Amino acid sequence: MSELAELPPNDDSAAWKEKLLDYYRQNAPTKIRMVNDAMMTKYAGKYDSLYGNLIKKYGPLGQPTAAATRPSISAPGGGAKKSIGDFHSNYVTLVTKATPSLPPRSYTSVVEGKASDASNGLETSTFTVCARVRPLLPPEEGQGGEMFAAVVAGDRVEETKTSPYTEQMLLCTPKVSIMGKPKLEESKFDFDYVFGADSNNEDIYKLTCMPLLKRALDGQVGVVFAYGQTGSGKTHTMNGIMDELIGSNLFSNETEVSFSFLEILGSDIKDCLEPADKPVAIGEALDGRILTRNLSNHVCANPEALSVLVEKAKSMRSTAATSRNDTSSRSHGCGILTIKDVETEIEGKLYIIDLAGSERAADSKNHDKVRMAETKAINTSLSALKECIRARTMASQPGNGGIHVPYRRSKLTLLMKDVFDIGCTRLCSTVVITACSPLAMDISHTASTLKYSAPLRVAMQGLAGKKLQRDELDPALWSADQTLEYLKKTHPNLPSPETFLGSLPGVHLCALPEKEFYIRTKNCGGTVEVAKEVYLAIWSLISDAKTRKRRPDGSIITAEDEEKERLQLIKDKEEKARVWAEREKHLKSEF
Ligand SMILES: Nc1ncnc2c1ncn2[C@@H]1O[C@H](COP(=O)(O)OP(=O)(O)OP(=O)(O)O)[C@@H](O)[C@H]1O
């Protein structure tokens, strides 16, 4: 109690830095380099809560707990594993040799490329799956043992059979041969983009988030989220993306930009920009729209106003000390940037989601009851998210449109309904960034994180090589002439379909943002109502094409086929009933 009474005021960052340095010096000297500018910024205004977390983890000042005095590099398992630490410098050399030197990328637009590939119809919700490995941090450098980088950016493969580009994350698992020599066991995981330890937030923003922002500016939906082990760099990446976003070309006279930030802790949802007594509620309206209650939405007139909000959101995130990260985010943080077209009132959205870190059972074994329940809630919602991505990517494949995507299972996935709902009437692009620790001591956790996330990308390529019957009713597969014919026949209220369409083929028409339908309709003398009618009609055809039933061989089951099957079933049933009635008659006559 007396110790807490002596604490400096929360707004005195310099005094707090001294206090924290002194605390780490006495209680956790090997981690003293964690007291840096990033920590001071992250905890601005709430240093006392950080201090409380540290006391829980490392004990009162001057009385370090076992967790604090335990060497930071443990060699789990003992035996053979212990000897890995003995070969530290050999492994560093081996990993350096295994690391390819990579030229600058000759391609830039994987996110956009995925969204415009229509070989099997327009993909309305696309996933670009990336991985980023963080560098060794100052407290980890020079520590010896298993504290060396064993996860690096691997080769880049251009134009494989299933994808134009593939980048690999290379895991170099240290082993000791039976002769007692150090060796590496290499495993590779394929991604759309892999960002190595030397990558910076600006590059990541340009390749992954800028195309999503374009989507949001067009009235569509973009989502970027970071997933991975605690301490692997998710918050660093997502905060970096938000900082880059502030400096981007967001503001104009034609748009109104607003920002909200919420955090999800288990079933509790909190507004980080205007904390209130009432919790935030997320629900679904009767027409399927997602509604939030008690969530403040702040209109920002310029980058400075957005910057103030982003800084506030960062400092309001709930954090706690985990065994791997003294400033771990223990909630899913979700920034929602809404960009409204002032004229048409169409809103595009960009979600920036920093997921709470996953922890292995071994890492969470020292948690108290509350922290244990929190870890369980985090893992439950992360697995709901994984399941939704898996189901949605499978549902993308022709013939699988009926697959159930359980997005109502968690508040996080409900909030992201547009991404998962196959009936959503606008294009969505999602970028998953899998954050990895580079450390050899984390290699098994990193492997399981990558083992999960890498196949999310492969799932989308599952159609490669499979021959499908072409769906003539899918507007994304129509030529320009077919599209024009459809417009003339089905939308007589559209004054000049030729002017409206130009010479766009179906896929380009389907990919047009809603406001472009308004502009084109206006240009050919039509009304807003007609624009809306055409837009919804096209999206209803897209959605029908996505949910069209197919046989396992890829052929389409038409409505007539279904009717024929239904009549045949009725006939078979009647025939069975007749046979049974006859048998019964026969039996009765025998007894
Ligand atoms: N690419 C990077 N370059 C430099 N430092 C980094 C990088 N990535 C992460 N860090 C540093 O590593 C530490 C842990 O990162 P961060 O808090 O982002 O992890 P996290 O995955 O969000 O963890 P948690 O899930 O526990 O919140 C921080 O001190 C952060 O500044």
The ligand as an SDF file (V2000), in Angstrom:
LIG
                    3D

 31 33  0  0  0  0  0  0  0  0999 V2000
    8.8060   -5.2980  -36.2880 N   0  0  0  0  0  0  0  0  0  0  0  0
    9.1990   -4.8680  -35.0780 C   0  0  0  0  0  0  0  0  0  0  0  0
   10.2590   -4.0400  -34.9510 N   0  0  0  0  0  0  0  0  0  0  0  0
   10.6690   -3.6000  -33.7390 C   0  0  0  0  0  0  0  0  0  0  0  0
   10.0820   -3.9440  -32.5720 N   0  0  0  0  0  0  0  0  0  0  0  0
    9.0250   -4.7600  -32.6100 C   0  0  0  0  0  0  0  0  0  0  0  0
    8.5330   -5.2670  -33.8680 C   0  0  0  0  0  0  0  0  0  0  0  0
    7.4750   -6.0530  -33.6070 N   0  0  0  0  0  0  0  0  0  0  0  0
    7.3170   -6.0380  -32.2690 C   0  0  0  0  0  0  0  0  0  0  0  0
    8.2300   -5.2590  -31.6700 N   0  0  0  0  0  0  0  0  0  0  0  0
    8.3560   -5.0270  -30.2160 C   0  0  0  0  0  0  0  0  0  0  0  0
    8.1150   -6.2870  -29.5770 O   0  0  0  0  0  0  0  0  0  0  0  0
    7.3760   -6.1190  -28.3760 C   0  0  0  0  0  0  0  0  0  0  0  0
    6.0930   -6.9610  -28.4260 C   0  0  0  0  0  0  0  0  0  0  0  0
    5.3400   -6.5200  -29.5430 O   0  0  0  0  0  0  0  0  0  0  0  0
    3.7680   -6.3140  -29.4910 P   0  0  0  0  0  0  0  0  0  0  0  0
    3.3160   -5.6970  -28.1970 O   0  0  0  0  0  0  0  0  0  0  0  0
    3.3920   -5.6560  -30.7540 O   0  0  0  0  0  0  0  0  0  0  0  0
    3.3150   -7.8390  -29.4880 O   0  0  0  0  0  0  0  0  0  0  0  0
    1.8480   -8.4280  -29.5760 P   0  0  0  0  0  0  0  0  0  0  0  0
    1.8810   -9.5560  -30.5320 O   0  0  0  0  0  0  0  0  0  0  0  0
    0.8560   -7.3490  -29.8230 O   0  0  0  0  0  0  0  0  0  0  0  0
    1.6970   -9.0080  -28.1220 O   0  0  0  0  0  0  0  0  0  0  0  0
    0.3450   -9.2510  -27.2800 P   0  0  0  0  0  0  0  0  0  0  0  0
   -0.4920  -10.2000  -28.0320 O   0  0  0  0  0  0  0  0  0  0  0  0
    0.8770   -9.8400  -26.0190 O   0  0  0  0  0  0  0  0  0  0  0  0
   -0.2560   -7.8950  -27.1180 O   0  0  0  0  0  0  0  0  0  0  0  0
    7.1020   -4.6240  -28.2470 C   0  0  0  0  0  0  0  0  0  0  0  0
    8.0820   -4.0810  -27.3880 O   0  0  0  0  0  0  0  0  0  0  0  0
    7.2890   -4.0980  -29.6660 C   0  0  0  0  0  0  0  0  0  0  0  0
    7.7040   -2.7400  -29.6700 O   0  0  0  0  0  0  0  0  0  0  0  0
  1  2  1  0
  2  3  1  0
  2  7  2  0
  3  4  2  0
  4  5  1  0
  5  6  2  0
  6  7  1  0
  6 10  1  0
  7  8  1  0
  8  9  2  0
  9 10  1  0
 10 11  1  0
 11 12  1  0
 11 30  1  0
 12 13  1  0
 13 14  1  0
 13 28  1  0
 14 15  1  0
 15 16  1  0
 16 17  2  0
 16 18  1  0
 16 19  1  0
 19 20  1  0
 20 21  2  0
 20 22  1  0
 20 23  1  0
 23 24  1  0
 24 25  2  0
 24 26  1  0
 24 27  1  0
 28 29  1  0
 28 30  1  0
 30 31  1  0
M  END
$$$$
